[in-house]
């Protein structure tokens, strides 16, 4: 289609009143609409997958916490927030080491390293609740 446009432009036949220009613009707009619809259609399954995972994690019985690369808590499910005696919004943006008792922080560092290497880790630790008391996690 671009080659036809260039040929018409070079020949001097292309002007705002020529039907060739309008056919070319119509074809180009149809092509762009089709491409845009395909992009939007490919995004819908991704949105559904993210929604399903979010809902599934929120309703898990055990606690789940997401930690950003800077070490700050980005999201907590309701079960974990209940264990710490607070609201998920109050726990977010805190340093993730502050959630654990000082005596268990070395274990958490080792478990974190193991998780990075193997993809998962299992550790028992005591958490520091929002009221200052400690509870088993």
Secondary structure, 3 states (H helix, E strand, C coil): CHHHHHHHHHHCCCCCCCHHHHHHHHHHHHHHHHHHHHHHHHHHHHHHHHHHHHHHHHCCCCCCEEECCCCEEEEECHHHHHHCCCCHHHHCCCEHHHHECHHHHHHHHHHHHHHHHHCCCCCCCEEECCCCCEEEC
